[in-house]
Amino acid sequence: MGFDKLHAPLAGRAVVWHALSQISLCASVRRIVLVCPVGGLSRFEDYVAEFPKIAAVVEGGAERADSVNCGVEVLMRLPGRPADFVAVHDAARPLVTPGAVTACFRAAVRHGAAALAERVTDTLHRSDGSGRAVASVSRENLWRMQTPQILRREVLLALPAGGFSDEVSALLHQKIEAVLVENPAPNFKITVRSDLALAEALLRAP
């Protein structure tokens, strides 16, 4: 995106710091495996001392699924009882809250898989290749996906590798349903620089 969004400054801290701080506060999260870009280990390892729940830091892969697999492989090798559920969270979503994570986890326990999501409220149109609007799209029952996406460990390990933008997409490919948990609070992904200003305003709001 033209800048390092995970280490971009946000309210005096890095974006990834905010995500880690909120995830760490969640009682249902026992251990965190921090998956970083290739070549970024040293920079991400600095967070281990501050967040005791970080059990390992590992380099990821070329695609999201590759990075998730890297993290799960390390998670499975950690000492102690393996986690029954694994939450996959995008570190570029710094506004996630412990309450939202807990609600998603409870839904995953009941249904086997769950994801935070936001209902689509905008009017939607499909365009042709030149950008001309050609058809309206009903927004009924449409959702914007967020993270975390929480699955039973064995289900996550059995998902097909590659070609999917998130875990819910891979689940649907396997004909497995995931319940969507509506998140009333902002939880957008930092994608462009203007997102940082919006996130900072929300973090500083009384």
C-alpha positions in Angstrom: 0.0 0.0 0.0 3.0 2.3 -0.2 3.7 2.2 3.6 4.2 -0.3 6.4 0.7 -0.3 7.7 1.4 -2.7 10.6 4.0 -0.4 12.1 2.4 2.9 11.0 2.0 5.2 14.0 -1.5 5.3 15.5 -2.2 7.3 18.6 1.4 7.1 19.7 1.8 3.3 19.1 2.1 1.0 16.1 -1.0 -0.4 14.5 0.0 -3.9 15.4 0.5 -2.9 19.0 -3.1 -1.9 19.3 -4.3 -5.2 17.8 -2.1 -7.1 20.2 -3.2 -5.1 23.3 -6.9 -5.8 22.7 -6.5 -9.4 21.8 -4.3 -9.9 24.9 -7.0 -8.5 27.1 -9.4 -11.2 26.0 -9.8 -13.9 28.7 -10.7 -16.6 26.1 -7.3 -16.1 24.3 -4.7 -18.3 26.0 -1.7 -18.0 23.6 -0.9 -15.8 20.6 1.3 -16.8 17.7 2.4 -13.6 15.9 2.9 -14.2 12.2 5.0 -11.6 10.5 6.1 -10.8 7.0 9.2 -12.5 5.7 12.3 -10.7 7.0 10.4 -9.0 9.8 11.1 -11.3 12.8 13.4 -9.0 14.7 10.9 -6.1 14.6 8.0 -8.2 15.7 9.9 -10.0 18.4 10.1 -6.7 20.3 6.5 -7.2 21.3 7.1 -10.5 23.1 8.3 -8.8 26.3 5.3 -6.5 26.5 2.6 -9.1 25.7 3.2 -12.4 27.7 0.5 -14.2 25.8 2.7 -14.2 22.7 4.1 -17.7 22.7 5.9 -17.5 19.4 6.8 -15.2 16.5 7.1 -16.8 13.1 7.5 -15.7 9.5 4.5 -16.1 7.2 4.1 -17.0 3.6 3.1 -15.5 0.2 -0.7 -15.7 0.8 -3.0 -15.4 3.8 -3.6 -19.1 3.9 0.2 -19.8 3.9 0.7 -17.5 6.8 -2.2 -19.0 8.8 -0.7 -22.5 8.2 2.7 -21.3 9.4 1.1 -20.0 12.6 -1.0 -23.1 13.2 2.0 -25.4 12.7 3.9 -23.5 15.4 0.9 -23.5 17.6 0.6 -27.2 17.4 4.2 -27.7 18.5 3.9 -25.5 21.6 4.1 -27.4 24.9 0.9 -28.0 26.8 -2.7 -28.9 25.7 -3.4 -27.8 22.1 -6.1 -25.2 21.7 -9.6 -26.5 20.8 -10.3 -23.3 18.8 -8.0 -21.1 16.8 -8.8 -17.4 16.1 -7.3 -15.8 13.0 -7.0 -12.0 13.3 -5.6 -9.5 10.9 -3.1 -7.3 12.8 -4.1 -4.4 10.5 -7.4 -4.3 12.3 -6.4 -2.3 15.5 -9.9 -1.4 16.7 -11.0 -4.9 17.6 -12.3 -5.1 21.2 -12.1 -7.9 23.8 -15.9 -8.0 24.0 -16.2 -8.6 20.2 -13.6 -11.4 20.4 -15.4 -13.0 23.3 -18.7 -12.8 21.5 -17.2 -14.4 18.4 -15.5 -17.1 20.5 -18.8 -18.0 22.2 -20.5 -18.3 18.8 -17.7 -20.5 17.6 -18.1 -22.8 20.5 -21.8 -23.2 19.8 -21.6 -23.6 16.1 -18.0 -24.8 15.3 -17.0 -21.7 13.3 -17.7 -18.0 13.7 -16.5 -14.6 12.3 -17.0 -11.0 13.2 -18.9 -9.2 10.4 -20.7 -6.0 9.6 -24.0 -5.7 7.7 -23.8 -4.0 4.3 -25.9 -0.8 4.5 -24.7 1.0 1.3 -26.5 0.9 -2.0 -24.6 -1.5 -4.3 -24.3 -1.5 -8.1 -22.3 -3.7 -10.4 -20.3 -2.0 -13.1 -18.9 -3.1 -16.5 -15.2 -3.0 -17.4 -15.3 0.7 -18.1 -16.8 1.6 -14.7 -20.3 2.2 -15.9 -23.1 1.1 -13.5 -25.0 -1.8 -15.2 -27.0 -3.5 -12.5 -28.2 -3.0 -8.9 -27.2 -5.6 -6.3 -29.5 -6.3 -3.4 -27.8 -5.6 0.0 -30.2 -7.9 1.8 -28.3 -10.5 3.9 -24.9 -9.1 2.6 -22.1 -8.8 5.1 -18.6 -7.3 5.2 -16.3 -9.8 6.7 -14.0 -8.9 9.6 -11.6 -10.8 11.9 -11.2 -12.6 14.1 -12.5 -15.7 12.4 -12.6 -18.5 14.9 -12.7 -22.2 14.0 -12.2 -25.6 15.7 -8.6 -26.5 15.4 -9.2 -29.7 13.4 -11.5 -27.8 11.0 -8.9 -25.1 10.3 -6.2 -27.7 9.7 -8.4 -29.5 7.2 -9.1 -26.4 5.1 -7.8 -26.3 1.5 -4.6 -24.3 1.1 -4.5 -21.1 -1.0 -7.0 -19.4 -3.3 -9.2 -18.1 -0.6 -9.3 -14.5 0.9 -10.4 -15.7 4.3 -11.3 -18.7 6.4 -15.0 -18.3 5.8 -14.5 -18.5 2.0 -12.5 -21.8 2.5 -15.2 -23.1 4.8 -17.9 -22.4 2.3 -15.9 -24.2 -0.4 -16.0 -27.2 1.9 -19.7 -26.8 2.4 -19.2 -25.9 6.1 -21.2 -23.1 7.5 -19.9 -20.3 9.8 -22.1 -18.1 11.9 -21.6 -14.4 11.4 -21.4 -12.3 14.6 -22.5 -8.7 14.1 -19.9 -6.3 15.5 -21.5 -3.0 16.5 -18.1 -1.3 16.9 -15.8 -0.1 14.1 -13.3 -2.8 13.2 -12.0 -1.8 9.8 -8.7 -2.8 8.3 -6.0 -0.2 7.8 -5.6 -0.1 4.0 -4.8 3.5 3.0 -3.3 6.4 5.0 -6.7 8.1 5.5 -7.7 5.0 7.6 -5.1 5.9 10.1 -6.6 9.3 10.8 -10.1 7.8 11.2 -8.8 5.1 13.5 -6.9 7.7 15.6 -10.0 9.8 16.0 -12.0 6.8 17.2 -9.3 5.7 19.6 -9.1 9.3 21.1 -12.8 9.7 21.3 -14.1 10.1 24.9 
